[in-house]
Amino acid sequence: MKLMHRLLPHSVLTLLLTLTWVLIVNSFTLNSLVFGFLLGLLIPFLTQPFWPQQLRMKHPVKIAAYILIVIWDIVVANITV
């Protein structure tokens, strides 16, 4: 477990950075996925000394509900335009 924590200090951040890179590039290819994953590994690894402790999701259901509300608002705003 310590090896996994050392390789992926912030695993959720790694996944979010990878997903963000693929969305920014607007191309779901193996190259963009691999490069996004490398960025997802590199950025948390380099910024690890600035994080005092591992972040924990206290209420994942509330976070998911908030994300759904934001997506709904985006869809409604695009329809009304």
C-alpha positions in Angstrom: 0.0 0.0 0.0 2.9 2.4 0.7 4.3 1.8 -2.7 1.0 2.6 -4.3 0.7 5.8 -2.2 4.2 6.7 -3.2 3.5 6.2 -6.9 0.1 7.8 -6.8 0.0 10.4 -3.9 -3.3 11.8 -5.1 -5.0 9.1 -7.2 -8.2 11.1 -7.6 -6.3 14.1 -8.8 -4.4 11.9 -11.3 -7.6 10.6 -12.8 -9.1 14.2 -12.9 -6.0 15.5 -14.6 -6.0 12.7 -17.1 -9.7 13.3 -17.9 -9.1 17.0 -18.2 -6.2 16.6 -20.6 -8.3 14.3 -22.8 -11.1 16.8 -22.8 -8.8 19.7 -23.6 -7.2 17.9 -26.5 -10.6 16.9 -27.7 -9.2 13.6 -29.1 -9.6 10.3 -27.3 -6.5 8.5 -28.7 -4.0 6.4 -27.0 -1.3 9.1 -27.3 -3.5 11.7 -25.6 -4.6 9.3 -22.9 -1.0 8.2 -22.2 0.3 11.9 -22.1 -2.6 12.9 -19.9 -1.8 10.0 -17.5 1.8 11.1 -17.5 0.8 14.6 -16.6 -1.6 13.2 -14.0 1.3 11.3 -12.4 3.9 14.1 -12.7 1.9 17.1 -11.4 0.8 15.5 -8.1 4.3 14.0 -7.6 5.9 17.4 -8.0 3.4 19.2 -5.9 3.3 16.6 -3.1 5.5 18.6 -0.7 2.9 21.4 -0.8 0.1 19.2 0.3 0.1 18.8 4.1 -2.1 15.7 4.1 -4.1 13.5 1.8 -7.5 14.9 1.0 -10.5 12.8 1.9 -13.9 13.0 0.4 -16.2 13.4 3.4 -19.5 13.4 1.5 -19.1 11.8 -2.0 -22.9 11.6 -2.5 -23.2 15.4 -2.0 -20.3 16.0 -4.4 -22.0 13.8 -7.0 -25.3 15.6 -6.5 -23.5 18.9 -6.9 -21.9 17.8 -10.1 -25.3 16.7 -11.5 -26.8 20.0 -10.6 -24.0 21.9 -12.4 -24.4 19.6 -15.5 -28.2 20.2 -15.5 -27.7 24.0 -15.3 -25.2 23.9 -18.2 -27.7 21.9 -20.3 -30.6 24.2 -19.4 -28.5 27.3 -20.2 -27.5 25.9 -23.6 -31.1 25.1 -24.5 -32.4 28.5 -23.6 -29.9 30.3 -25.7 
